[in-house]
């Protein structure tokens, strides 16, 4: 049987076990006067309010060689960096929305 739904993996590529990602909890708000999504927290009365903005985190990815093995070997690190960037800033989300 060749690779297909429910089929075996192509020769030479071992299958990896699926691991459910950690859950993400986000408190966000949308305002008509300030377009876009922003973080919120709860005031003393329990009503949501805009949370103080934190400066964006800079993420640097260094690539030592442009070969597929390097990307595959570091795919988990790359995925975690992209995930963190998407959670902490809207710039990356805006770029992805445009694609």
N, C-alpha and C positions, 0 to 999 in steps of 0.2 A: 504494500500500500504506500503510495507517495504522500507527501505533505499536503494536507487539506484539513478541513474541519474534522477534528477527532483523529487525524492521521499522525504518522510518526514525523519526527523532525528530520530535516534534510541531513544527509550523512555528514559526520564530522562536527555537527553542532549539537552539544548536549542540551537537553531541556532543563530549564531552571524552574524551581517550585515557586508558585505565585505566593507572595506575601502581601497581605492587606496593608495598605498605608495607614499611618496613624491618623486619627480623626482631626479635623481642623474646626476650631470654634472661632467665630468672628462676630463681633458686635459692630454693625455698620448702619449708617443712616444715609438718607437721600434728602436733599433740600431743593426746593424750587428756586430759591434765591442764590444758591451756590451750587451750580451743576456739578455732578460727580458724586462718588461715594466717599464717605469719610468715617473714621472710627468714632464710636460713641461709648460713653460709660454712663452709669446711673448716678444721679444727684441724690442728695439726702432724702428728697421726697419720692424717689423711685422713678422720676421721669428721666428719659434719656437726654443727654447733652453731648455736644461735640467733645471728644477727648483731646487733650493737648497733642499737637502734632510733634512727632519725633523726626529728627533729621534722617534722610535716606541713608541706608547702609550701602557702602561701595563694595562691590564684589569683583574680584579680579580672577580671571581664569587664564592660567599660563599654559600654553601648548608648546611642548618641546619638539614635537614631530607631527607632521600632517599626515598621519596614517590612520587607518580605521582601527587598528589594534589599540592605539593610544586612547581613542575615544571610547572604545568598548571597555577597556580596562578601567576607565575613570567615569563611566556613564552614571554610576550611582552618585558620585560627587557632583557631577554636572547637574543631574536632576535635582539634588538637594539645594544647590545654589540657585537654580532657576525658581524652584518652589519658594525659597526664602525671599527672593527678589519680588516675586508676584504677591506674596503676603504683605510685604513691607512698603511697596511703592506702586503707584499706578502707572508709572512710565512704561514698564515692560508690558503691562496689560494693554495699554494703548497701542503699542507697536504690534502686539499679537492680534488685536482687534482689526487692525488695518490690513493684515495679511489675507 
